Amino acid sequence: MDIGTLATLVRAVLVIIVVARLLGLLCRRFGQPEVIGEIVGGILLGPTLFHGAITQELFPADIRPALKMLSTVGICVFMFLVGLHLAHGGLRVQGRIAVALSLGSMVVPFVLGTLFAIGIAGDRSGRSAVLFCLFVGTAVSVTAFPVLARILTDRDLIDTPIGGLALATAAVGDVLAWSMLAVLVALSHASTLPWQVLLVLPFVAILVGVVRPLLARLAQRTPRTPVRSRAARVSLDAGLAIAIAAALVLSCAATSWMGLHAIFGAFLLGAVMPRTGAAALRAYVLPWIERIDRVVLLPLFFVVAGFAVNLSGMDSREVGLLLLILLVAIGGKMAGVFGAARLCRVSARHSAGLALLINTRGLTELIVLAVGLQIGLLDQRLYSLMVVMALVTTLMPGLLLPFVYPKQGTRERESRAVTPLLERESMP
């Protein structure tokens, strides 16, 4: 890469960061998750506006491979953090109800999404049609666990029973969704499964039996009390960061070689991170890793994803298709969650709140769609429409949740149990 190309790349990265930051802060100002502004920024910097003139000017073809590589690093780090948070924060409460709600939130939209895909399969046939239908069903079943956690924090519900139940439901559902996506990715490569896929289970066993104890031992060496010497603190941070980065690179490379996407290696590593010493890892290493990923790397992913989104030429047929996608995705998710919650004797108010919360898709949906586009299960037209669906479903909780849980008195009311089996909810 010559100096001119490097300068163009740096300029592009700075533009992306500034646009994502400004639009993210604007969304925060109106009570919406920052990820909405970042997704919109990615779309606006893509070919949707001015027939791609902005894209060609800011992101010439010679820097796009570098942007794509950096964005892949960003989503791998993100998936590592998702796995970490799912493993250590998502399954602590209301286990039986969470499993029932997860099944409802997955099965109903998956069935509706698969039936919808059958109707729009077009000239796809045989194996290609089956994979396409299963992928669409999986894509509309996803919930964005990290965005959900942020919404719950903003609404002051994160430490309440309803917040814990929502997180647990999203955690179980996401594990099911990622497992299904991994199978679809493996099947998409050839007429038969590549033999390397057979090594997935031994690989997971190595992560649990070898990598996890090694990282736990390293974490235990990190002092629980603040380190007085700045040099010693920097040394500990660097050692932990290097160990985690090395494990992350190897895990991503392993799952990629097995015929899966690199994101699955990152997710698995996060999920098996040791509970012992995890607090030390979070305190010394993870905060600045999350900050770098959120501020620098993930905005690059939004723009790279936006390169394939072109909404400029939408006609009435595509608008109708978008409305059907929204109906299937929103209706299936909310009906599945609400129905399962009511069957578990969750109050109507909480059932409606859970349905809204679990409908959130955000960045997680974009990652799933990007994988589908990469492996050829989605075309650019359908990908663009489903990105809009991800944006709308991420916007909905912030707009509608205040009607279910008014801000005033939220903590007092919603700190009560969520089912009559524990305590009956009194209406305000």
N, C-alpha and C positions, 0 to 999 in steps of 0.2 A: 504494500500500500504506500503510494507516494504522499508527499506533504500536502498536496492539494486535496487529495481524496480524504486524508485524515482530517484536514480542516473542515471539509464539508460534513464529515461524520460528526465531529464535535459540535458544529453549528446545529445539525439536525437533532442531536441529543438534547442540547440546550433548549431548542424550540419546543421539543416534546415535553420536557420537564416543566417549562414555564406554562405552556397551555394546559397541561394536566393539573398543575398546581392551582392556577387561577380558576379554572372551571370547577375543580374539586372544592375549593374554598367557597365559591359561589353557591354550590349545592349545599354545603354545610350551613351557609347563611340562611337558607330556606328550609333547614331541618331535614335534608336528604343526605344519604351516604355519599362520601366523596367519590366513590367508585362510579357513580352515575355520571358525574362531570368528566371523569377520566375516559369512560366509554364514549361519551359524546365527542370528546376531543379527538379520540382515535378515529371516529367516523368522519368528523369534519376535516381532518388532515388527510383523509383518503380521497378516492376519486368521486365521492358523492357531489362535492361542490365544484363548479366551474369545469366540469368534465375532466377532472384530474390535473388541472393546471397547477394547483398548489402542490400536489403530490410530486409532480415531475420537477418542479422548481426546488422544493426543499429536500426531496428524497430521490435523487437520481439512482439509476439502476446499479451503479458501481458500489454504492454504500449499503444497498439493501441486504446482501448476505451478512454483513457485519451486524446490522440492526436485528436481523432474524436470529443470529447466534446469541446476541446479548438478551433478546427477549426470551429465548429458550432457557438461558440461565435464570432469568427472572421467574419464569413459571415453575422451574424446578425447585428453586429456593422457596417459592410460595407453597408448592405442594409438600415440601418437607415440613414447613411450619403448620400446614393443615393437618398432616399426619401426627405431628407432635401434639397439637391442641386437641385433636380427636382422642388420642390415646390417654391424655392426662386431664381432660376437662369435660368430655362429652357424655360420659355414661355413668354419672354418679347418682342420679336420682330417678325415681319412678320407672324402674327398669321394665316391668311388665307392660305398663301403659306406653312407654316409649317405643317398644318393639311393635305393639299393635298399631300405633300411629305411623310408625315408619313403613310398615307393610301397606297401610292404607294410602300413604303419601307416595308410594312407589307403584303399587299394583294398578290402581285406577288410572293414573296418567299414562303408565306404560301401555296398558291395554288400549286406551283411547288413542294414544300416539301411534301405536302399531297399526290399528285399524285405519287411522287417518293416512298413514304412509302408504298403505295398500292402495288407497284411492288416488294417490298422486305419484305412484311408482313409475308411471309413463312407460317407456320402452325397456325399462329394466326387467330382467327375467332371471329365473333360476336362482343360483347362489347370490348373485348381485342384488336381486330384489329382496331376498330374505334378510341379508345383512343390512340393507338400507332401511327396511321396516323396523328391524330390531334396534338399529341405531337411533332412529327418530323417537321410538318409544323410550329409549334410555335417556335421550337428550331432554325430553320434556319432563322427566322424572327427577331431575337434579335439583338440589337445594344448595345455596351458597352459605356454608357454615360460617366462614369468617365475617361476611357481610351481615349475616343474621346476628352474630355476637355483637357487632358494632351497633346495630339497630336497638338491640336489647339494652345495651349500655346507655345509649342516648335517651331511651325511654325510661331509664331507671328501673328496668325489669331484670337485669342480668343475674341478680342474686335471689330472685324470688322463685317459688315453685314453678310458676308458669314459664319463667325464663329457663330454668334448668330443664324442664320437660321439653321445651322447644329445641334447645341445644342437643339434648339426648336423642330426640327424634331425628334431627338433621344429621347427627353423627352416624346413627345406624343406617339411615337412608343413603348417605354418601358412600359408606363402605360398600353397600350393595351396588350402587351405581358405578363406582370405580371398578369393582370386580367384573361387572357386566361389560363395561367398556374395554377392559383388558382382554376379555375373551373375544370381543368383536375385532379389536386391533389385530390380535393374533390370527384370527380366521381370515382377515382381509388380505393377508400377504400372499397366499398361495391357495391352490385347490385343496391342500391338506395342511394341517398344522405343522409348522417347522419343528424339527426335533428338539431344538433348543428350548422350546416352551416347557418341555418335560422337566427342565432344570429349575423351574420356578419354585416348586416346593422345597427342594434341597437348598435353594438360595435363601428362602425365608427361614429355614432351619438354621443356616449359618448366621443370618442376621440376629436371630434370637439367641442362639447358643454361643456364638463367638463374639460378634461385634457388640452386642448389647453389654455383656460383662466387661469387655475392654473399655467401653465408654464409661460404664459405671465406675470402674476403678480409676479412670482418669478424672472423673467428676469428683470423686471422694478426696482426691488430692487437692482440690480447690478449697481453700479455707472458707469457713462459714462466716468468719468475722472479717470486717473490712481490712484490706491490706494497706499498711501505713506507707510502705515504699511505693512510689509511683512506678518505678522501674519494675518492681516485682509484680505489680498489678498488670502492667502491660505485657510482661512475659507470660503470666498465667492466661490472660485473654488471648494472646497470640497462639499459645500452645493448644488451647481448647478450640479456637477457630480453625487452626490448621488441621487438627484431627477430624473435626466435623466436616470441613470442606473436602478433605481427602476421602472420607467415607462416602460423602454425597456424590462426588465425581465417580467413584468406583461403582456405587450402587446404580446410578443412572446409566453408566456404560454397560453394566451387566444386563439390566432389563431391556435396554435397546438392542443388545446383541441377541437376546433371547427372542426377539421378534415383537416385543412390546415397545411402548413409548418410554422415553427417559423419565417422564413424570411419574411413572409407577415406581421406579427405583427410589425417587426422592420421597414419595409418599410412604413407601414401606419403611425406609430408614427413619423417617419421623415417627412412625407408629411404634417402632421398637426401641426408641430412645429410652434409656433407663429411668425409672421413676426415682431410684435412689440417686441423689445428687442432681436431679433435674432442676431443682430450685436454684442451685449454684450455676448451672448452665444458662438458665434464663437471666440470672442476675448479671453474669459477667460477659456473656457472648451474644445471646439472642437479640437483645434490644437493638443494638446497632446493626445487626444483620437484617432485622425486620425493617428498620428505618431506611437502609440503603436500598433494599428490595422495593419498598413501597414508593420511595421518592424517585429513584433512578431507573430501576430495571423494569418494573411492571408497566409504567407509562409507555415504555418502548414496545411492550407486548400489545398494548391497546392500539398503537399506531400500526404495527405489523398486521394485527387482526383487521384493522380498518382498511388496509390496502385491498382486501377482498370484498369489502362492503361497498356496493354501488346502488344507491337508492334514487339516483337522478332520473332514471327512465321508468319509474313505476307506472304501470297502467292500471285500469280498473280491475283486471283479472288478478294482478298481483296484490292489489289492495284487498280484494276478496279472499285471496289465499292467506294473507297476513291475518285477517280477522278470524279465519278458521284456525290458524295456528294459535292465536291468542285464546280462542274459545277452548280448544283442546288442552292447552298447557295450563291455563288459569282454572278453568272449570274442573279438569281432572284432578289437579293438585288439591284445590280447595274442597272439592266434594269428598275426595278420599280422606283427607285429614279430618274434616268436620264430621263425617259419618263415623269414622273410627273413634274419634273422641267421644261422641255421644254414646256409642256402644259401650265405651269404658266408663260411662256415667260422669264424664266431665261436663260441667255446666255449659249452657249455651253461649254465655259470654266468652268463657275461656276457649271453647271450641272454635268460635269465630276468630278469636285472636290468634290461636294456633294455626288456623287455616291461612290467615294472612301472612304470618311470619314464615311458615314453611314454604310458602309460594315464592319466597325470595330466591333469585338465581344468580345475578351478579357475575363476578369474575369467573366463578366455577363453571357457569354455563358457557362462557366464552372459550375457556380452555377445552371443554368437551367439543364444542363446535369446531374449534381450530384443528383438533385431532381428526375429526370427521372429514373436514375439508382436505387435510393433508393426505389421508389414506384413500381419498376418492369416494367416500360414502355420501358426501354432500356436493352439490354443484354450487357455483357462486351465487346464483339467484336465491336458492333456498337458504343458503348460509346467511345472506344479507337479511332476509326476513326473520330468521330465527335470532339473529343478533338484536333486532328491534324487539322481539319478544323478551329477550333477556333484560333489555333496558326497561321495558314497561313493567315487568314483574318485580324488578328491583325498586322501581319507583312507587309501586302500590302500597307497601306497608307504611311508608312515611306519610302518605296522603290519607290512608284510611284507618290506620291504627288509633289515632286520637279519638275517633268516634267510638271505638271499642273500649279503649282505656284512656279516658280523659287525664290530662297531665296532673291536674290538681287531685291530690289524695291517692295517686296511683300506688305508691309504696304501701300505704295503710291497707288498701283493699286487696291488692294482688299479692301481698305476702301471706295471704291465707292459703290453705290447701286447695288443690285444683279438683278434687273429686269429693263427692258426698261421703265416700267411704272413710275419709279422714275428718272432714268438717264441712258442713253445708255452707254454701256461699250465701250471704245475705245481700240482697239487692240494695244499691245505693239509693 
